[in-house]
Amino acid sequence: MQPLTATRATAQHAPREPDRPRTDPAPSRAAYRLQRVMLTPAYRLTLRVILPFLLSMSLSALYLSDETRRDALLRKVHDIRNQVETRPEFMVRLMAVEGASAGIEADIREISQIDFPISTFDLDLDNLRSAIIGLPAVADARARVRQLGVLEVTVTEREPALVWRSREGLQLIDRTGIVIGELGARTDRADLPLIAGHRASEAVAEALALIEIAAPFRDRLRGLERIGERRWDVVLEPDLRIMLPDRQPELALERAIALHEAQDVLDRDVAALDLRLAARPTVRMNAGALDRWRQIKDVYLGTGDR
């Protein structure tokens, strides 16, 4: 028991260590101000974005101020671009034209003026399509680069609907009145109806409607002639004209067909059937028929030569 008592006494009379000074957790004045500045959005934007940008721009301007370095950089960029653009997978080696006749295909290849092989980066497909659509015989066109380096051009040609005899000669026109091409002779497209007259192509829709109505006379129909740029004459074989008014010509032609079916007017020796006045249709006879009619009239009236 004695050693334990001595130990306690020694511990009670041992000298105490002095207390350490307590540190203040609050930041210093300079650190506080710096933290407040860093919380400012404009300062952070300047420090993180604007200052690095200005520094990089200054270094770039300093580097590019030398003309030799500028030229070397441009050559390097050009070489890299050329290496990428001329890779085999980007090269176009031939052009395929689909949906076009031989003549139209030759025109397309002529206006395209493409030297193969050519990189796809050097092809302007929009300009190529516009140039192809500019051809009179082309209604629509599509151009795309397909696999294996083939430039594919798909063409929709205009369908000729009529042969137009104008001052320039024989021309093929479609249903919208657009001239498709020249025609050497009428027999080259004998399957198409014929229209004639100045600016007749501007009334193609009306001409097609009249031709459809005149289907009973298809074997005798020679064509339509535009008169005075305002009305039509239907020309039949051998030399017979149905003169239509400028208003409602379809209705007048239907009346002519009904009149023929009732009285066979168009099978007689007449030169023209004038329907320009709806209330008074007029039949003009040929010269020979008119002479015979006068002779018959004189005999009937007893006024002929005795």
C-alpha positions as CSV (number, residue, x, y, z in Angstrom):
1,M,0.0,0.0,0.0
2,Q,2.9,2.4,0.6
3,P,4.1,2.6,-3.0
4,L,0.7,3.5,-4.3
5,T,0.4,6.4,-1.8
6,A,3.7,7.8,-2.8
7,T,2.7,7.7,-6.5
8,R,-0.4,9.7,-5.8
9,A,1.5,12.3,-3.8
10,T,4.0,12.7,-6.5
11,A,1.3,13.2,-9.1
12,Q,-0.4,15.9,-7.0
13,H,2.8,17.9,-6.4
14,A,4.1,17.7,-10.1
15,P,4.4,21.0,-11.9
16,R,1.5,21.9,-14.5
17,E,2.3,22.7,-18.1
18,P,1.4,26.3,-19.2
19,D,-1.8,26.7,-21.4
20,R,-1.2,27.2,-25.1
21,P,-2.7,30.3,-26.7
22,R,-5.9,29.7,-28.6
23,T,-5.9,30.5,-32.4
24,D,-8.6,32.8,-33.8
25,P,-10.6,30.9,-36.5
26,A,-11.6,34.1,-38.3
27,P,-9.6,34.9,-41.5
28,S,-7.3,37.9,-41.7
29,R,-8.5,41.1,-43.2
30,A,-6.5,40.5,-46.4
31,A,-7.8,37.0,-46.8
32,Y,-11.4,38.1,-46.1
33,R,-11.2,40.8,-48.8
34,L,-9.7,38.3,-51.3
35,Q,-12.5,35.8,-50.6
36,R,-15.1,38.6,-51.2
37,V,-13.4,39.6,-54.5
38,M,-13.4,36.0,-55.6
39,L,-17.1,35.8,-55.0
40,T,-17.7,38.7,-57.5
41,P,-19.0,37.2,-60.9
42,A,-17.3,39.8,-63.0
43,Y,-13.9,39.2,-61.3
44,R,-14.2,35.4,-61.8
45,L,-15.2,35.8,-65.4
46,T,-12.2,38.1,-66.0
47,L,-9.8,35.8,-64.2
48,R,-11.1,32.5,-65.7
49,V,-12.1,33.6,-69.3
50,I,-11.1,37.0,-70.4
51,L,-7.6,37.1,-69.1
52,P,-6.6,33.7,-70.6
53,F,-8.3,34.7,-73.8
54,L,-6.4,37.9,-74.0
55,L,-3.2,36.2,-73.1
56,S,-3.6,33.5,-75.8
57,M,-4.6,36.1,-78.4
58,S,-1.5,38.2,-77.6
59,L,0.7,35.2,-77.9
60,S,-0.9,34.2,-81.2
61,A,-0.6,37.7,-82.6
62,L,3.0,37.8,-81.6
63,Y,3.7,34.4,-83.3
64,L,1.8,35.3,-86.5
65,S,3.4,38.7,-86.8
66,D,6.2,37.1,-88.7
67,E,5.2,36.5,-92.3
68,T,7.4,33.4,-92.7
69,R,5.6,31.7,-89.8
70,R,2.3,32.7,-91.3
71,D,3.1,31.2,-94.6
72,A,4.4,28.0,-93.0
73,L,1.2,27.7,-91.0
74,L,-1.0,28.2,-94.0
75,R,0.9,25.6,-96.0
76,K,0.6,23.1,-93.2
77,V,-3.1,23.7,-93.0
78,H,-3.5,23.4,-96.7
79,D,-1.5,20.2,-96.8
80,I,-3.6,18.6,-94.0
81,R,-6.8,19.6,-95.8
82,N,-5.6,18.3,-99.1
83,Q,-4.6,15.0,-97.5
84,V,-8.1,14.6,-96.0
85,E,-10.0,15.6,-99.1
86,T,-8.1,13.4,-101.5
87,R,-8.5,10.3,-99.5
88,P,-9.8,7.4,-101.7
89,E,-13.2,7.2,-99.9
90,F,-13.9,10.9,-100.7
91,M,-13.0,10.7,-104.5
92,V,-15.7,10.6,-107.2
93,R,-14.6,8.8,-110.4
94,L,-17.6,8.7,-112.7
95,M,-21.1,10.0,-113.3
96,A,-24.2,7.8,-113.9
97,V,-27.3,9.5,-115.5
98,E,-30.6,7.7,-115.1
99,G,-34.0,8.5,-116.5
100,A,-32.8,10.5,-119.5
101,S,-32.7,9.8,-123.2
102,A,-29.5,9.7,-125.1
103,G,-29.7,13.3,-126.2
104,I,-30.5,14.7,-122.8
105,E,-27.8,12.6,-121.2
106,A,-25.3,14.1,-123.7
107,D,-26.5,17.6,-122.8
108,I,-26.2,16.9,-119.0
109,R,-22.6,15.7,-119.4
110,E,-21.7,18.7,-121.5
111,I,-23.1,21.3,-119.0
112,S,-21.7,19.5,-115.9
113,Q,-18.1,20.0,-117.0
114,I,-16.6,17.8,-114.3
115,D,-13.1,16.5,-114.6
116,F,-13.0,13.1,-112.9
117,P,-11.6,12.0,-110.5
118,I,-12.8,14.8,-108.2
119,S,-13.2,15.1,-104.5
120,T,-16.7,15.3,-103.0
121,F,-15.6,18.5,-101.2
122,D,-15.1,20.1,-104.6
123,L,-18.5,19.1,-105.9
124,D,-21.4,21.6,-105.7
125,L,-24.5,19.4,-106.1
126,D,-26.9,22.3,-105.8
127,N,-25.4,24.2,-108.7
128,L,-25.2,21.0,-110.7
129,R,-28.9,20.3,-110.1
130,S,-29.9,23.9,-111.0
131,A,-27.9,23.7,-114.3
132,I,-29.6,20.4,-115.2
133,I,-33.1,21.7,-114.4
134,G,-32.3,24.6,-116.6
135,L,-32.4,22.3,-119.6
136,P,-35.8,22.8,-121.4
137,A,-36.5,19.0,-121.6
138,V,-35.9,18.4,-117.9
139,A,-38.7,18.7,-115.4
140,D,-36.8,17.7,-112.3
141,A,-33.4,16.3,-111.3
142,R,-31.6,14.9,-108.3
143,A,-27.9,14.5,-107.7
144,R,-26.1,12.5,-105.0
145,V,-22.8,10.7,-104.4
146,R,-23.3,7.0,-103.8
147,Q,-20.8,4.4,-102.8
148,L,-17.8,3.4,-104.8
149,G,-17.3,7.0,-106.0
150,V,-20.2,7.3,-108.4
151,L,-22.1,10.6,-108.9
152,E,-25.7,9.6,-109.6
153,V,-28.0,12.0,-111.5
154,T,-31.6,11.0,-111.7
155,V,-33.6,13.0,-114.3
156,T,-37.4,13.4,-114.9
157,E,-37.9,14.5,-118.5
158,R,-40.8,16.6,-119.6
159,E,-43.4,14.6,-121.6
160,P,-44.2,16.2,-125.0
161,A,-48.0,16.8,-125.4
162,L,-48.3,18.9,-128.6
163,V,-46.4,19.9,-131.7
164,W,-46.4,23.7,-132.1
165,R,-46.0,25.3,-135.5
166,S,-44.6,28.8,-134.9
167,R,-42.5,31.3,-136.8
168,E,-39.4,29.4,-135.5
169,G,-40.6,26.2,-137.0
170,L,-41.9,23.0,-135.4
171,Q,-41.4,22.7,-131.7
172,L,-42.3,20.1,-129.0
173,I,-44.1,21.5,-126.0
174,D,-45.4,19.9,-122.8
175,R,-48.7,20.4,-121.0
176,T,-47.5,23.6,-119.4
177,G,-46.5,25.2,-122.7
178,I,-42.8,24.9,-122.1
179,V,-40.8,24.3,-125.3
180,I,-38.9,21.0,-125.0
181,G,-37.1,20.9,-128.3
182,E,-37.1,21.4,-132.0
183,L,-38.7,19.0,-134.5
184,G,-37.4,18.4,-137.9
185,A,-40.6,17.3,-139.6
186,R,-44.2,16.8,-138.6
187,T,-44.0,13.1,-139.5
188,D,-41.4,12.7,-136.7
189,R,-44.1,13.0,-134.1
190,A,-47.3,12.2,-136.0
191,D,-48.8,10.8,-132.8
192,L,-49.0,14.2,-131.2
193,P,-51.7,16.8,-132.0
194,L,-50.7,20.0,-133.8
195,I,-51.4,23.6,-132.8
196,A,-50.4,26.6,-134.7
197,G,-50.4,30.4,-134.4
198,H,-48.6,33.2,-132.6
199,R,-48.3,32.6,-128.8
200,A,-50.4,29.4,-129.1
201,S,-48.2,27.8,-126.4
202,E,-49.8,30.2,-123.8
203,A,-53.2,28.4,-124.2
204,V,-52.1,24.8,-124.1
205,A,-54.5,23.8,-121.4
206,E,-57.5,25.1,-123.5
207,A,-56.1,23.4,-126.6
208,L,-55.8,20.0,-124.9
209,A,-59.4,20.3,-123.6
210,L,-60.7,21.1,-127.2
211,I,-58.7,18.2,-128.6
212,E,-60.2,15.9,-126.1
213,I,-63.7,17.1,-127.0
214,A,-63.0,16.6,-130.7
215,A,-62.3,12.9,-130.1
216,P,-65.1,11.9,-132.5
217,F,-63.2,13.6,-135.3
218,R,-59.8,12.2,-134.3
219,D,-59.2,10.7,-137.7
220,R,-60.0,14.0,-139.5
221,L,-58.4,16.4,-137.0
222,R,-55.5,18.2,-138.5
223,G,-54.9,20.5,-135.6
224,L,-55.9,23.8,-133.9
225,E,-54.9,27.2,-135.0
226,R,-54.8,30.2,-132.7
227,I,-56.4,33.3,-134.3
228,G,-55.6,36.7,-133.0
229,E,-54.1,35.4,-129.8
230,R,-57.6,35.1,-128.4
231,R,-59.6,32.2,-130.0
232,W,-59.2,28.8,-131.8
233,D,-60.1,27.3,-135.1
234,V,-60.5,23.5,-135.3
235,V,-59.1,22.4,-138.7
236,L,-60.5,19.1,-140.1
237,E,-59.8,17.2,-143.2
238,P,-60.0,17.9,-146.1
239,D,-60.2,21.6,-145.6
240,L,-62.9,22.4,-143.0
241,R,-62.7,24.9,-140.2
242,I,-64.8,25.1,-137.0
243,M,-64.5,28.7,-135.9
244,L,-64.9,28.9,-132.1
245,P,-65.6,31.9,-130.0
246,D,-63.1,33.3,-127.6
247,R,-65.4,32.6,-124.6
248,Q,-66.5,29.1,-123.7
249,P,-65.0,27.4,-126.8
250,E,-65.5,24.0,-125.3
251,L,-69.3,24.5,-125.2
252,A,-69.3,25.8,-128.8
253,L,-67.4,22.7,-130.0
254,E,-69.8,20.4,-128.2
255,R,-72.6,22.2,-130.0
256,A,-70.8,21.6,-133.3
257,I,-70.5,17.9,-132.6
258,A,-74.2,17.7,-131.7
259,L,-75.2,19.6,-134.8
260,H,-73.1,17.2,-136.9
261,E,-74.6,14.1,-135.3
262,A,-78.1,15.5,-136.0
263,Q,-77.6,16.8,-139.6
264,D,-74.2,15.5,-140.8
265,V,-73.1,19.1,-141.3
266,L,-69.4,18.4,-141.3
267,D,-69.7,15.7,-143.9
268,R,-71.1,18.1,-146.5
269,D,-69.3,20.3,-148.9
270,V,-68.7,23.2,-146.5
271,A,-65.6,25.3,-145.9
272,A,-66.3,26.5,-142.4
273,L,-68.8,26.2,-139.5
274,D,-68.8,29.6,-137.8
275,L,-69.8,29.4,-134.1
276,R,-68.5,32.7,-133.0
277,L,-72.0,34.0,-132.5
278,A,-73.8,31.5,-130.3
279,A,-77.2,32.6,-131.3
280,R,-76.5,32.4,-135.1
281,P,-74.2,29.6,-136.2
282,T,-73.2,30.0,-139.8
283,V,-72.2,27.5,-142.5
284,R,-69.9,28.7,-145.2
285,M,-69.9,26.5,-148.3
286,N,-67.1,25.8,-150.7
287,A,-67.0,27.6,-154.0
288,G,-68.1,24.5,-156.0
289,A,-71.0,23.8,-153.7
290,L,-72.0,27.5,-153.8
291,D,-72.2,27.4,-157.6
292,R,-74.3,24.3,-157.6
293,W,-76.6,25.8,-155.0
294,R,-77.1,28.9,-157.2
295,Q,-77.8,26.7,-160.2
296,I,-80.4,24.7,-158.3
297,K,-81.9,27.9,-157.0
298,D,-82.2,29.4,-160.5
299,V,-83.8,26.3,-161.8
300,Y,-86.2,26.1,-158.9
301,L,-87.2,29.8,-159.4
302,G,-87.2,29.6,-163.2
303,T,-84.6,32.4,-163.5
304,G,-81.9,30.3,-165.2
305,D,-80.8,30.6,-168.8
306,R,-83.3,29.1,-171.2
